[in-house]
Amino acid sequence: MNISIFGLGYVGAVTAACLAKSGHVVVGVDANDSKVADISRGMAPVVEPGLGELLRDAVEGGRLSATTDPALAVARTDASIICVGTPSLACGGLDLSYVNAVCEQIRGALAEKGSRHLLLFRSTVLPGTIRGLAGRWFSELLRDGVVEIVFCPEFLREGSAVRDFGDPALTILGSEDGTPNDLADELMGGATWHRWESAELVKYACNYWHALKVSFANEIGRLGKRIGIDSQVLMEDFLTDTKLNVSPYYMRPGAPFGGSCLPKDVSALRAYARQCEIDLPVLESVMATNEAHLESLVRLVTGSTSKGVMILGLAFKEGTDDLRGSPMVRLAEILIQRGHPVRIFDPNLYGKDEEGGKRLGVLAQFPQIGEVMIHHPGDAMAECDLIVVAHRNMEVGELESLMTAEHRVIDVNGWKAVRGLGASVEGLCW
């Protein structure tokens, strides 16, 4: 395939070299004469292991050239990959001037070319940017089928970028509505397809997570050093837990955390750090962000009901009867205090004989909640227009059979089967 690559910095140079190695014919485009000259001579414009050799081989093999003329590059290629920088503005936002300049150049070149062309953006941009660029620069070309636009975030690490390109940790592609594009698949390899906005956000989610991990490790390191602990060794032990610590277990958006351990231990370590006079901003923010997430659930629920709320699942974790620190208990208390009619169904809080007595005894701590507990959800469906599903404590078919056209569902923890109930379902995080 013939490909033009706009922007010959770190991402662009590596992308050009690796695609040329794969047999594609690549034309690099940059406004910087020095970068164009370097690429044309097979020299790396940045220091990166293995890049210089790949560029030299590609130039000598006739698979790579470079130019400052965007129209020439577009005319000679089937696809253009945009890798220009998106630096920070003084306010912290993104400077899209380079992206907009390239889009303007490409639009003019495509208008003259007139044949089908793929635009693949790799520049890191915030959610909604590609949709905005498409509307501003390419709306007519999209309507006429001249251009197709795909977003493919890059996950190249400096120092291992060439290796990462050939063996990426993650490949995500985004189109306007999530429909796959065969040409982009061929260029970037098989990938998971999403809408533009999702592909844009996943890049930031990854980088935010990496920054958070570094900050977390450094905060534990500062605390450990203060009390004479080698935190390098401590974190080596921490990382041996691949069931919980290094796993997807706690990475599912849903209810705020609760239970008998996390709130207590986060608060205790926060207080301990204060006693040690160590500033740990990440640790300090954990309880605040958990409260903010609970409040977002409260706003979603109170803005979605005019009649009453049924909560399916009260314990802090599905399959248990433990109410300590349960966010659903907090939700129920807030709703009751604000005058919303509430009904709660959680079969794990009803048992037989002594076991059942113990479970119901826990509810004595929350007398208001005990008064609104029901033994079967059908008993109260007519009284409620909103169902908050926190636990999977009934089959989806049973839930559907109890619903009427007036009922809406809020899915707290991402129970995918509930989505099949139609437009009346909304997720806390989807």
N, C-alpha and C positions, 0 to 999 in steps of 0.2 A: 504494500500500500504506500502511496505517496502522502507524506505528512508534513505539515508546517508547524513549528513550535515557536510560540511568541513568548519571549522572555528567556534569556540565556544565563540566568543566575543559577542558584543551586539546584532547584527542582527542574528547571528547563534543561540545563546541561546534562544532568543525569538521565532525564527522560529521553532526550535526544540520543545519547550514547547507547542506552539500553535498547531502544526501539530499532536503532540502526543495526545493533548486534543481532537482533532477531530477524533481520533481512529487509526491514522497511527502508524506503528511501526518504530521508529526512532533510528538511530545509529549516535551519534555525533563523529566527527573526529577532532583531534587537535594535533599539535606537542607539545603543552604545557602540561606536566604531571599534573600540578596543576589544570588546567581547566578541564581536563578529570576526575580527581579525584572528583572535585566539582560536576560535572554533574552526575557522577556515584552515588554520595551520595544524589542526589536530591537537591543540593545547587546551588544557583544562583551565577555565576562568576561576575556579575555586580549588582549594586543596581537599581532595577526597580520594581515599585509597581505591586504586583500580580505574579511576575515571579517565586519567590521561591516556592510558593504554587503549581503552575502548574508543575514545575520540580519535586517536591517531589511526587505529585500524579502520574505523568507519570512513574517515576522510580518504585514506589511501585506497580503500576499496570502492570509492565512488558512491557511497551510500549516505554521505553527510556533507552538506554545504551550509553556508550562512550568508545572510544578506540583511541590509537595512531597509529593503523595499518590501513592505507588506503586501502590496498588490501583486507583485511578481510571485511571492511565495504562495498566496492563495490561488492564483491562476494555475500553478503547477501542481497543486495537491488536492487530495480528496477529503482531507480532514485537517483541522487546525486545533492544536492544543494550547490553551492559554495558561501560562505559568508566570505571569508578571507578579510583582510584589504588591502586597496590600499592607503597607506600614501603618503604624498607629498615628492618629491625630493627637493634638495636645489634650483634647477632651477624653481620650481613651478609645474613641471609636476608630473605624477603619478609614484609611485614605483610599478611595476607589478611583482616583484620578488616572492611574496607569491602566486599570481595567477598562474604564470608560474610553480612554484614548485608543486602546487596541480594538475595542468593539466598534468604534467609529471607523477605524481603518478597515476592519474586516467587512463591515456592512457595505462600504463603498466598493471594495474589491469583489464582493459576492454579487452586487448589483450588475457589475460589468461581466462577471463570469457567467451567471445565469443558470448554472447547473447545480445539481444536488451537492451539498457540502455538510460535513459533520463538524460541529463546534463542541469541543470537550474542555470544560473549565477545570483546572487544577488549583488555581489560586484560592487561598483560604478566604472564605467570605461568610458573613453571618446569614442565618436563615432568612429567606425572602429576597436575597440579593439577586440570585440568578433569574428569578421570576421578574424582578424589576428590570434587570438588564435586557431580558428577552422582550419585555413590553416596550422599553424605550428605544432599543436599537434594531430589533429584528422582527417586529410584529408582522409586517407585510411579507417578509421572506418566509416566516413560519407559516403564515396563511397560505402562501403559494407553494409550499412544500419544497422550497429551495434549500432551507437550512433545518437541521435537527440539532437540538441543544441537550447536552448531557453534562452532569457535574460528577467529577470523580476526585474526591479529596485524596491528597497524598499523605502517606505515613512513612516518609523517609527520615531516617535518623542520620544526622551528620556523623561521619566516621564509618557508617555501614550502609550508606544509601544505595550503592550499586547492588549489594547483596539483598537489601530490602526490596528493591524494585523487582528482582527476579523471584523473591520468596517473601511476599508481603505478609505482614501480620494480619492485615484486614484489607479487603477490597470491596468498596461500596460504590455503586453507580446510581445516579439519580436522573430521572426524566420528569417531564412536566406532570405526568399522572402515574409514574411508576412502571410504565410499559417498557420492556427491554428493547434495546437497540442492538441489532446484530453486529454492526460495524464497531461500536464501542466495546462490545463483548470480545470481538476479535482482537482489538488493540490492547485491552487491559486485562484480558483473561476472564474466565467465568466469575461472576460476582453476584452479590445480592442486590436486587433493584428496589429502589424506593422513589418517592417523590423528591423533587429538588430540595425542599426544606429539610427533609429527614437526612439526606446525604450531607447537607451543609452542617446540620447540628451535630451529627455523629463525630465530625472532626473536632469540634469544640468540646464535646463530651470526653473524647479521648484525651485531649490536651489538658483539660481541667482536671481529669482524674490523675494524670501523671503529675501535675503540679501539686495536687492534694496529697498524693502518696509521698512525694519528696518532703512536703511541709510536715506531714504527720511523722515521718521518720526523724526529721530534724528536731521536732518538738520532743519526741521521746528521747532523742539523743541529748538534748539540753537538760531535761529533767534527770536522766540517768547520770550524766556527768556531775550534776549538783550533789547527788547523794552517793557518788563513788562507784557507780555501776558502769561497766563497759557496754555501752548501748550497741556497739557493732555486734558483739556476741549475742546480746539480747534479741536483736532483730534477726539474726541467723536462726535462733530458736523459733521466733515468731513465724518465720517463713516456712518452717517445716510442717506447719498445719495447712495442708492443702484441701482439707475438708471444709473449713470455714474461712480461714484468713486469706488464702489465695485460691479463690473459687468464685463461682457465680452466686453462691448461696444468698448473700445479703445484697445482691445487685438487681433486685426486682422492684421497680417502683410500685409503691402501694401505700399501705397505712403507715402512720408514724410508728417509730419503735416504741415498745413498752415492755412489760414484764417485770419480774422481780430483780433482774440483774442490770440491764443496760442503764436505765435512768439512775439507779442508785450508784453504780460504779462510775459512770461519767461524772456525776455530781461530786462524788467523793474525791476522785483524782483531780478534778478542777479545783476543789477546795485545798487539796494538798499542795498543788502547784502554787496557789496563792500564798500559802504559808511559807513555801520555799522562796517566795518572791521571784518567781520565774514567770515571764510573760509568754503564754501559750495561746495565741489567738485562735488557732484551729480548734483546740480543745474547748476554749471558751464559747465558741459559736455553735457547738453541737446541740446543746439543749435548746438554744434559741431557734435554730433551723427546724428542730423537731416540733417546737410549738408553732412555728409559722406554717408548717405542713398541716398540723391539726386544724389550724384556723382556716386554711384553704379548703379543707374538707367541710368544716362547719359552714363556710360561705356557700359552697356548692350545694349542700343539702338544704339550707334555709332558702336559697334562691330557686329551688326546684320543686317546692311543695307549697300547696295552698290548703291542704286538707289534713294530712297526717303522715308520719314516717314509721315504716316498719324496718327494724334492723335485724338482719339475719347474721347471727354470730356476735357474741359479746366477749368471750374470753380473749386474752391478748394474743393467743396463737391458736390456729385451727387444730382441732383434735384434742384440745385440753379443756380443763374447767378452771384454769387459773385466771382470776380477774385482776391480779396485782399489776398496776401500771397499764391497764388495758386502754388503748386509745378509743375503743368503742364505748367503754364505760364513760370516759370523758365526754365523748360526743353525746351520749344519751343524757348525761347530767346537764350539759349546756342546753340541749334542745328542750328538756323539761323545764329548766329555769327560765327559758325564754318563752314558755307558754305553748310550745308545739306539742300536739298530741303524738305520743310515741308508743309503739308496741315492739317487743323484743322476743325473738325466737332463737333459742340455742339449746338443742336437745342434750348437749353435754352437761348442762347445768341441772338436768333432771335425771334422777336415777331411781334405784329401788332400795328399800330398807335403810340400813345405816349409811351406806355410801351416798344415797340420794339425800339423806338428811344432812350430811356434811356439806354437800355441794350447795344445797339451798341455804345452809347456814352462812356460807360466804356472802350470800345476797343480803344478809342482815346488815352488812356494812353499808349497803346502798338501799335503804328502804324505799326510796322513790322508784328505783329501778325494779325492785322486787314486785311492786304493785303493777307494773306494766308488762311483766313477763307473761307469755302465752305458751300453751302446750302444742298448738298447731297453727301454722301461719294462716290457714284458711279461716280461722276464727276471727281474724281482724282485717282481712283484705279489703272489705267494704269500707273500713274506717280510714284507710290510708291511700294516698295517691302516689307515694314514693317508697320504693324498696331499696334499702341500702344493703348490698350484699358484701359482707366482710368475710364470711366463711362459706364453703361449699357443703352446707349441712342439709341439702336436699338435691334431688336430681333436677337438671334443667327442665326436663319435660314436666315435672310436677310444678315447678315454679311457673312455667308458661301456662299450664292449665288453670292456675289460680289468677292469672293476670287478665285484666280487661283493657280496653282501648285507652282508658284514662290513667293507667298505671305507667310510671316511669321507673327505671332502674339505674342506680349508681353502683358501678362495680369498683370496689375499693382496691382489691389486690390483683387484678388482672386475670380473672377467670375467663379464659378465652371462649369457652362454650357459651357463656352468657351473651356474647356479641351476636350470636345467631338469633337473638330475640328481636332484632330489628332496630329501627331508628329510635325506639324509646329507651335505649341503653346508652349510658355515658360512663366513661371511666374517670376515676380520680386523676389518673396520669395518662389518659389517652382520650 
